[in-house]
Amino acid sequence: MLLGSQLRRLREARGITREAAGYSIRASESKISRMELGRVSFKTRDVEDLLTLYGISDEAERESLLSLAREANVAGWWHSYTDVLPSWFPTYVGLEGAASLIRVYEVQFVHGLLQTEEYARAVVRRGMKGASPDDVERRVALRLERQKHLVADNGSEFHIVLDEAALRRPYGDRDVMRGQLQHLIDVSERPNVRLQVMPFSFGGHSGESGAFTILSFPDADLSDVVYLEQLTSALYLDKREDVAQYEQALKELQQDSPGPDESRDLLRGLRQLT
């Protein structure tokens, strides 16, 4: 995505159309569009030809961008789990790992980055009926691996609004749910985590369209991405007007939900009742 955005900036600065850029590398206009969105792999020869077309002759600048191209083609750690993942999800895992800020509204269950191992296993078993025990364990292992990024010293900022429904819907037995609620209480104390609970008592709210995630990245050239998971696919929205609507919905959810301290008290109350 970073390399694609840099190539788009260089192309636009020269006033070159996507069609002309595609012609220079023996490709279509749509191929250039996919490259600039970071949705295809990069051939070093194509990047070299585009840099020449865009007038980039400085060797240091060229090498910096070519280095990005080489890095972009290196498979991420999560690719070893693709055999147990739906086709659209590896893209999300990569974006999640690159994000500096992750904002979430969740209603069905506790978000994967906040799940205990036991709760995650119960969720995976429910969602992968008929899967082998090995596949279930690999899916759980991936979830736990994703969590390492959140708890690292330079971990992403993570802001989440959990609907009370996600906390009351049981996955696993009472011990599993009690452990999950305690984990939420503990992790909500982390400086990079802002956890709020949208209580049933509030009534209707701006999260009526369902769960969503907004990913923001440290590089200013990268636009925010909204991730919407569906039963058989996922949507990745990056148009400014689309992202703005989801940002507004999340802002209202945060304003209407109890703050982190009150939400922590709500979690303690639910744990006592479990």
Phi, psi and chi 1 to 4 in degrees:
 res  aa     phi    psi   chi1   chi2   chi3   chi4
   1 MET       -  -41.0  -72.4  177.0   64.5      -
   2 LEU   -65.2  -45.8  178.2   57.7      -      -
   3 LEU   -62.9  -43.0  175.6   59.1      -      -
   4 GLY   -59.1  -42.4      -      -      -      -
   5 SER   -67.3  -34.5   68.2      -      -      -
   6 GLN   -67.2  -41.8  -62.4  -82.1   22.3      -
   7 LEU   -65.5  -38.4  -68.7  174.6      -      -
   8 ARG   -63.0  -43.7 -176.5 -172.9   68.0 -113.6
   9 ARG   -60.8  -43.6  177.4  178.0   56.0   80.7
  10 LEU   -65.7  -41.2  -67.6  171.8      -      -
  11 ARG   -63.6  -47.4  177.3 -178.6   59.8   76.8
  12 GLU   -65.5  -35.1  -68.5  175.3  -15.6      -
  13 ALA   -63.2  -29.0      -      -      -      -
  14 ARG   -92.2   -4.2  -71.5  -78.8  177.2  167.9
  15 GLY    69.2   29.7      -      -      -      -
  16 ILE   -96.6  133.7  -63.4  171.4      -      -
  17 THR   -77.1  160.9   65.2      -      -      -
  18 ARG   -62.5  -35.3  -71.3 -166.5 -177.2   95.5
  19 GLU   -62.2  -44.8 -177.6  179.7   11.1      -
  20 ALA   -66.8  -38.9      -      -      -      -
  21 ALA   -64.5  -41.2      -      -      -      -
  22 GLY   -63.0  -41.9      -      -      -      -
  23 TYR   -59.9  -35.7 -178.6   79.6      -      -
  24 SER   -69.1  -22.1   74.1      -      -      -
  25 ILE  -116.4   20.1   62.1  168.1      -      -
  26 ARG    59.9   42.4  -55.5  150.8  -61.2  -79.1
  27 ALA  -137.6  172.4      -      -      -      -
  28 SER   -88.2  166.8   64.0      -      -      -
  29 GLU   -60.4  -38.4  178.0 -178.4   -5.4      -
  30 SER   -66.6  -31.5   62.7      -      -      -
  31 LYS   -64.8  -41.3  169.3   77.4  176.9  -71.2
  32 ILE   -62.8  -41.5  -64.2  -64.1      -      -
  33 SER   -60.3  -44.3  177.6      -      -      -
  34 ARG   -66.8  -36.3  -67.6 -165.2  -60.3  -85.7
  35 MET   -64.0  -43.9  -70.9  175.9   66.6      -
  36 GLU   -69.6  -21.6  -67.7 -179.7   -9.9      -
  37 LEU   -91.3   -1.7  -69.6  170.9      -      -
  38 GLY    72.5   30.3      -      -      -      -
  39 ARG  -108.6    7.3  -67.3  175.7 -179.4  169.2
  40 VAL  -138.6  162.9  -67.5      -      -      -
  41 SER   -75.7  165.0   58.9      -      -      -
  42 PHE  -115.5  130.8  -65.6   88.6      -      -
  43 LYS   -89.8  134.1  -67.1 -179.2  179.9  177.4
  44 THR   -56.9  -40.8  -58.5      -      -      -
  45 ARG   -61.6  -40.3  176.2 -174.5  171.4 -175.6
  46 ASP   -64.0  -43.6  -71.4  -15.6      -      -
  47 VAL   -64.7  -41.6  176.0      -      -      -
  48 GLU   -59.4  -45.7  -71.3  176.2  -23.6      -
  49 ASP   -64.8  -39.2  -70.9  -12.3      -      -
  50 LEU   -67.1  -40.7  -71.9  173.1      -      -
  51 LEU   -62.3  -39.1  -66.7  178.3      -      -
  52 THR   -64.4  -44.7  -60.8      -      -      -
  53 LEU   -60.0  -36.9  177.2   66.2      -      -
  54 TYR   -84.9    3.9  -59.0  156.7      -      -
  55 GLY    78.9   22.4      -      -      -      -
  56 ILE   -90.3  101.3  -53.3  -57.7      -      -
  57 SER  -108.5  -16.9   56.3      -      -      -
  58 ASP   -64.3  123.3 -179.2   78.3      -      -
  59 GLU   -63.0  -37.8  -75.5  -57.0  -42.2      -
  60 ALA   -65.4  -43.0      -      -      -      -
  61 GLU   -66.5  -41.8 -173.5  174.4    2.2      -
  62 ARG   -61.7  -45.7  -72.8  178.1   68.3   91.5
  63 GLU   -65.6  -35.0  179.2   52.2   34.3      -
  64 SER   -61.1  -44.9  174.4      -      -      -
  65 LEU   -74.0  -35.5  -68.7  166.5      -      -
  66 LEU   -67.8  -33.0  -70.9  170.4      -      -
  67 SER   -64.6  -39.5  176.9      -      -      -
  68 LEU   -61.0  -39.9  -92.6 -177.2      -      -
  69 ALA   -62.6  -41.4      -      -      -      -
  70 ARG   -65.8  -41.4  -70.8 -170.8  -71.2  -90.4
  71 GLU   -65.0  -36.9  -69.8  177.7   28.5      -
  72 ALA   -64.1  -25.6      -      -      -      -
  73 ASN   -91.9   -0.8  -70.3  -32.6      -      -
  74 VAL   -83.1  126.6  175.2      -      -      -
  75 ALA   -66.4  136.1      -      -      -      -
  76 GLY   -73.5  165.0      -      -      -      -
  77 TRP   -57.3  -29.7   61.8  -96.0      -      -
  78 TRP   -72.4  -13.6   54.7   89.9      -      -
  79 HIS   -66.8  -19.3  -77.6  -86.8      -      -
  80 SER   -73.3   -8.3   62.3      -      -      -
  81 TYR  -105.7    5.9  -67.5   92.6      -      -
  82 THR   -63.2  -19.4   53.1      -      -      -
  83 ASP   -69.8  -19.3   58.5  -46.9      -      -
  84 VAL  -114.7   10.4  -66.1      -      -      -
  85 LEU  -113.9  146.6  -69.0  178.1      -      -
  86 PRO   -63.5  153.6   20.5  -31.1      -      -
  87 SER   -59.5  -28.8   59.5      -      -      -
  88 TRP   -86.3  -12.1   66.5   86.6      -      -
  89 PHE   -81.4  -33.3 -161.2   62.8      -      -
  90 PRO   -54.8  -35.9  -29.9   38.3      -      -
  91 THR   -59.6  -43.8  -62.0      -      -      -
  92 TYR   -63.2  -43.6  172.7   76.7      -      -
  93 VAL   -60.1  -40.3  177.9      -      -      -
  94 GLY   -63.7  -43.6      -      -      -      -
  95 LEU   -65.3  -41.7  -66.7  174.5      -      -
  96 GLU   -59.8  -43.2 -178.5 -176.2   78.7      -
  97 GLY   -67.7  -26.6      -      -      -      -
  98 ALA   -88.8  -14.7      -      -      -      -
  99 ALA   -73.2  144.6      -      -      -      -
 100 SER   -96.7  -19.8   56.0      -      -      -
 101 LEU  -140.5  126.6  170.9   62.5      -      -
 102 ILE  -120.3  120.2  -57.3  169.6      -      -
 103 ARG  -117.9  132.9  -70.6  169.2  -72.9  173.3
 104 VAL  -139.0  143.3  175.8      -      -      -
 105 TYR  -121.2  128.8  169.5   62.6      -      -
 106 GLU  -132.4  138.3 -174.0   58.8   77.1      -
 107 VAL  -126.9  -27.0   63.9      -      -      -
 108 GLN   -82.2  -46.8  174.9   68.8   14.9      -
 109 PHE  -154.1  173.3   36.4   60.8      -      -
 110 VAL   -61.6  138.1  172.3      -      -      -
 111 HIS   -59.2  146.4 -169.7  -86.9      -      -
 112 GLY   -55.8  -33.6      -      -      -      -
 113 LEU   -71.5  -11.7  -69.9  179.7      -      -
 114 LEU  -116.8    7.2  -58.6 -179.0      -      -
 115 GLN   -82.5  141.8  -66.7  176.7    6.0      -
 116 THR   -74.7  164.7   65.1      -      -      -
 117 GLU   -61.1  -42.4 -178.8  175.8  -11.8      -
 118 GLU   -67.1  -42.5  -65.6   78.8    9.8      -
 119 TYR   -65.4  -43.1 -178.1   95.4      -      -
 120 ALA   -59.7  -40.9      -      -      -      -
 121 ARG   -63.1  -40.8 -172.9  170.9  -70.6  109.1
 122 ALA   -65.4  -39.9      -      -      -      -
 123 VAL   -65.3  -45.1  170.5      -      -      -
 124 VAL   -64.9  -42.7  171.8      -      -      -
 125 ARG   -60.7  -38.4  -76.6  173.8  175.6  162.3
 126 ARG   -68.7  -38.5  176.1   64.4 -178.0   82.3
 127 GLY   -85.5  -18.6      -      -      -      -
 128 MET  -119.7   58.3  -64.2  178.7   64.2      -
 129 LYS   -58.7  132.6  -69.1 -178.8  178.2  178.8
 130 GLY    87.7   -4.5      -      -      -      -
 131 ALA   -71.1  150.6      -      -      -      -
 132 SER   -71.0  155.6   70.5      -      -      -
 133 PRO   -55.7  -36.8  -27.5   35.8      -      -
 134 ASP   -64.5  -41.8  -74.5  -13.2      -      -
 135 ASP   -65.5  -39.4  -75.9   -9.5      -      -
 136 VAL   -61.2  -45.9  169.5      -      -      -
 137 GLU   -66.5  -34.8  -68.5  -53.5  -48.6      -
 138 ARG   -67.8  -37.9  -79.3  173.9   54.3   72.2
 139 ARG   -66.5  -40.1 -172.9   75.2  171.4  -95.3
 140 VAL   -64.8  -41.7  172.4      -      -      -
 141 ALA   -61.0  -39.8      -      -      -      -
 142 LEU   -61.4  -43.5  169.4   65.8      -      -
 143 ARG   -61.7  -42.5 -161.0  155.2  -60.5 -175.5
 144 LEU   -68.0  -35.3  -62.0  178.4      -      -
 145 GLU   -65.4  -40.0 -168.8   69.2   28.6      -
 146 ARG   -59.4  -35.0  -74.0  167.2   54.2 -158.1
 147 GLN   -68.1  -22.6  -65.6  177.4    8.3      -
 148 LYS   -60.9  -32.3  -68.2 -179.7 -179.9  178.8
 149 HIS   -66.3  -33.5  179.1   68.3      -      -
 150 LEU   -72.2  -35.8 -174.9   65.1      -      -
 151 VAL   -96.2    1.4  -60.0      -      -      -
 152 ALA   -67.0  161.5      -      -      -      -
 153 ASP   -57.6  -35.9  -69.4  -20.9      -      -
 154 ASN  -107.3   33.2   59.4  -17.1      -      -
 155 GLY   -62.2  157.6      -      -      -      -
 156 SER   -63.2  153.1  -55.7      -      -      -
 157 GLU   -71.0  134.2  -72.3  -71.4  -42.4      -
 158 PHE  -129.9  111.3 -173.6   71.5      -      -
 159 HIS  -114.3  121.6  -61.1  177.8      -      -
 160 ILE  -135.3  140.2 -177.8  167.9      -      -
 161 VAL  -112.2  115.9  176.5      -      -      -
 162 LEU   -99.3  124.0  -86.3  173.5      -      -
 163 ASP   -67.7  143.5 -161.6  -78.3      -      -
 164 GLU   -56.8  -27.7 -173.7  175.1  -17.0      -
 165 ALA   -58.7  -36.8      -      -      -      -
 166 ALA   -66.3  -25.7      -      -      -      -
 167 LEU   -88.9  -23.3  -56.1  172.4      -      -
 168 ARG   -95.6  -17.5  -70.3 -172.8  175.8  -87.2
 169 ARG   -79.1  115.5 -177.7  174.0  -66.1  107.4
 170 PRO   -76.9  132.5   26.7  -32.7      -      -
 171 TYR  -123.6  117.4  -78.1   93.3      -      -
 172 GLY    84.8 -174.5      -      -      -      -
 173 ASP   -85.8 -173.0   58.0   24.6      -      -
 174 ARG   -63.1  -37.3  -68.1 -178.9   64.0 -176.2
 175 ASP   -63.9  -39.5  -73.4  -18.3      -      -
 176 VAL   -63.0  -46.0  170.0      -      -      -
 177 MET   -66.9  -39.0  -70.9  -56.9  -61.0      -
 178 ARG   -64.6  -41.6 -167.9  177.6  -65.3  113.1
 179 GLY   -65.2  -37.4      -      -      -      -
 180 GLN   -66.5  -42.3  178.5   61.3   69.6      -
 181 LEU   -64.9  -39.8  -70.7  166.5      -      -
 182 GLN   -65.3  -38.3 -176.5   59.3   52.7      -
 183 HIS   -62.2  -41.1  179.5   65.7      -      -
 184 LEU   -62.4  -41.2  -68.7  174.1      -      -
 185 ILE   -59.9  -45.8  -66.1  167.8      -      -
 186 ASP   -66.5  -48.6  -64.8  -20.2      -      -
 187 VAL   -69.5  -25.1   78.1      -      -      -
 188 SER   -67.8  -13.7   70.7      -      -      -
 189 GLU   -83.1  -11.2  -59.1  -85.2    7.8      -
 190 ARG   -66.9  142.0  -67.0 -169.7   60.0   83.5
 191 PRO   -64.1  -24.4   22.3  -33.4      -      -
 192 ASN   -95.6    5.2   61.7  -39.7      -      -
 193 VAL  -116.1  129.0  175.1      -      -      -
 194 ARG  -120.2  107.3  177.9 -176.3  175.2   87.0
 195 LEU  -113.3  126.1 -169.6  156.8      -      -
 196 GLN  -128.2  150.5  -65.6  173.8  -99.3      -
 197 VAL  -114.7  126.4  176.4      -      -      -
 198 MET   -88.2  107.6  168.3   55.3   75.8      -
 199 PRO   -77.9  153.7   29.0  -33.8      -      -
 200 PHE   -55.3  -35.5  -74.6  147.1      -      -
 201 SER   -63.2  -18.3   58.2      -      -      -
 202 PHE   -72.4  -29.4 -175.4   81.3      -      -
 203 GLY    87.7 -148.9      -      -      -      -
 204 GLY   -65.1  149.0      -      -      -      -
 205 HIS  -152.0 -177.9   53.4   69.9      -      -
 206 SER   -77.2   -2.7   60.0      -      -      -
 207 GLY   -92.0   25.8      -      -      -      -
 208 GLU   -63.8  -21.2   59.1 -170.4   11.3      -
 209 SER   -83.1   -7.3   62.8      -      -      -
 210 GLY   108.4 -174.4      -      -      -      -
 211 ALA   -66.2  148.3      -      -      -      -
 212 PHE  -158.1  160.3   59.8   88.8      -      -
 213 THR  -131.6  137.0  -61.3      -      -      -
 214 ILE  -115.2  122.5  -52.2  172.0      -      -
 215 LEU  -108.9  127.9  -59.1  159.3      -      -
 216 SER  -119.4  146.7  -57.8      -      -      -
 217 PHE  -120.6  154.4  -54.8   94.1      -      -
 218 PRO   -68.6  -25.7   21.9  -32.0      -      -
 219 ASP   -83.7  127.7 -166.3  -74.2      -      -
 220 ALA   -63.8  -20.6      -      -      -      -
 221 ASP   -75.2  -14.8  -75.9  -23.7      -      -
 222 LEU   -95.4  127.0  -63.0 -178.3      -      -
 223 SER   -78.4  155.1   60.7      -      -      -
 224 ASP   -63.8  152.9  -69.1   -6.4      -      -
 225 VAL  -126.1  132.1  174.3      -      -      -
 226 VAL   -99.3  129.0  174.2      -      -      -
 227 TYR  -109.2  126.0  172.9   73.3      -      -
 228 LEU  -125.5  114.9  -57.4  172.1      -      -
 229 GLU   -91.7  135.9 -169.5  167.4  -52.2      -
 230 GLN  -120.1 -179.9  -58.9  173.8  -24.0      -
 231 LEU   -64.9  -41.3 -174.7   60.9      -      -
 232 THR  -121.4    8.5   58.9      -      -      -
 233 SER  -167.4 -172.6   62.2      -      -      -
 234 ALA  -146.7  154.8      -      -      -      -
 235 LEU  -111.9  139.7  -66.3  176.2      -      -
 236 TYR  -120.3  109.3  -65.1   88.1      -      -
 237 LEU  -104.8  128.8  -51.2  177.4      -      -
 238 ASP  -132.1    5.4   56.7    6.2      -      -
 239 LYS   -69.0  137.2  -69.9 -175.9  178.6  178.6
 240 ARG   -55.9  -41.2 -176.0   62.8 -114.7  172.0
 241 GLU   -68.6  -34.3   56.5  -91.2   27.9      -
 242 ASP   -68.3  -48.5  -68.6  -25.6      -      -
 243 VAL   -59.6  -40.8  173.6      -      -      -
 244 ALA   -60.6  -37.2      -      -      -      -
 245 GLN   -67.3  -39.6  -70.2 -166.1   51.4      -
 246 TYR   -71.3  -35.9  -78.6   93.7      -      -
 247 GLU   -62.4  -39.9  -73.1 -179.3  -31.4      -
 248 GLN   -66.3  -41.0 -179.0   60.2   35.0      -
 249 ALA   -61.5  -43.2      -      -      -      -
 250 LEU   -68.5  -38.2 -171.8   66.9      -      -
 251 LYS   -59.3  -42.2 -178.8  179.1  178.9 -179.8
 252 GLU   -68.5  -38.6  -68.4  176.7   12.9      -
 253 LEU   -60.7  -42.3  -77.8  164.4      -      -
 254 GLN   -66.5  -39.2  -69.4  173.3  -33.4      -
 255 GLN   -68.6  -35.6  -69.4  173.1  -18.9      -
 256 ASP   -85.8  -18.0  -66.3  -22.8      -      -
 257 SER   -87.1  153.6  -60.6      -      -      -
 258 PRO   -57.3  152.0  -22.8   33.4      -      -
 259 GLY   -67.7  176.3      -      -      -      -
 260 PRO   -56.9  -41.3  -28.2   37.1      -      -
 261 ASP   -66.5  -45.9  -69.1  -21.8      -      -
 262 GLU   -65.8  -37.3  -65.6  170.9  -88.7      -
 263 SER   -65.6  -36.3  -66.9      -      -      -
 264 ARG   -63.5  -39.9 -158.8  173.2  -66.2  116.2
 265 ASP   -63.8  -38.2  -70.4  -21.2      -      -
 266 LEU   -63.4  -40.0 -161.6  156.0      -      -
 267 LEU   -63.9  -40.6  -72.2  167.8      -      -
 268 ARG   -62.8  -40.1  -66.8 -170.2 -179.2  103.4
 269 GLY   -64.0  -41.3      -      -      -      -
 270 LEU   -66.2  -36.6  -72.4  172.5      -      -
 271 ARG   -64.4  -39.9 -172.9 -176.1 -175.3  -78.2
 272 GLN   -64.3  -30.1  -70.2  177.0   -7.2      -
 273 LEU   -82.8  -14.7  -66.5  173.3      -      -
 274 THR   -80.4      -  -58.7      -      -      -
